[in-house]
């Protein structure tokens, strides 16, 4: 019975199908991306845990484990915290004249 009512609404207003697609497709995409990002984070955490557990079982010290973990991570360039603040001040100076 409820299906017939929905079918009647869509038959009377065919533009609702397009609106529903425009609303649902991005929503489904966002949900899929979010689920996959969470799965990837969980998988990486499991790999990290297994690596640390394996190194502990081999008898490595905490310092050696830290060295191995840090060696495997990409280097992050140091940021100058003043760079962002200086840029904002320059922007404010020419926008608020």
Order of alpha helices (4+ residues) and beta strands (2+ residues): alpha-alpha-alpha-alpha
